[in-house]
Amino acid sequence: EWQAFPRPPVEAHVQVKKGDGSAQFTVVVLHLKAFKDSVDRRREACKKLVEHVAKQSDQRYLIIGDFNDDPYDSATNNSYNDTFLNNEPDYYFVTAELPKGTVTSTGYYTWVNGQKMTGEFLDHAVVTGSMYSEYTSITPEVRSVPTSGFSAWKSDYSDHFPVVLEFVSK
């Protein structure tokens, strides 16, 4: 599937133990093709992921990574509008709950309410409905730095910031 996934996704079956309980689910880590001329490739990748998950007997999935699209972009400019975004109860695009103007990448810029902002909102987390229903809440957070610290962060760590999810059990 090179066309859809020039960087192959990584899939791992995970069991998390806490006290006497545990949670089992599958994690898929993505790094979809970048730049505006690749939106069709990203769209194809998202459709293939939905098809893949649908074939599995256990559909508790967490899909995370660099989607290379902002959920606030128009439907024609993002890859997940027909698959993951606004597709509840099948999928919950949990990072789309973050405010407009959130950035997860030090690269380029984003326009928010007519204002040019440094950074882009590219890294996301999506959970399947069957996984989402097992939790009271799933809260996303981006561990970023002020714009003035982007260069130092990029040279020392990465051009992306960590995206953390807090899962609260029922």
Sequence and secondary structure as in RCSB ss.txt:
>XXXX:A:sequence
EWQAFPRPPVEAHVQVKKGDGSAQFTVVVLHLKAFKDSVDRRREACKKLVEHVAKQSDQRYLIIGDFNDDPYDSA
TNNSYNDTFLNNEPDYYFVTAELPKGTVTSTGYYTWVNGQKMTGEFLDHAVVTGSMYSEYTSITPEVRSVPTSGF
SAWKSDYSDHFPVVLEFVSK
>XXXX:A:secstr
 TTT SS  EEEEEEEEETTEEEEEEEEEEE   SGGGHHHHHHHHHHHHHHHHT S   EEEEEE    TTS G
GG S TTTTTT TTTEEEGGGGS TT  SEEEEEEEETTEEEEEE  EEEEEEHHHHTTEEEEEEEE    GGGH
HHHHHHT SB  EEEEEEE 
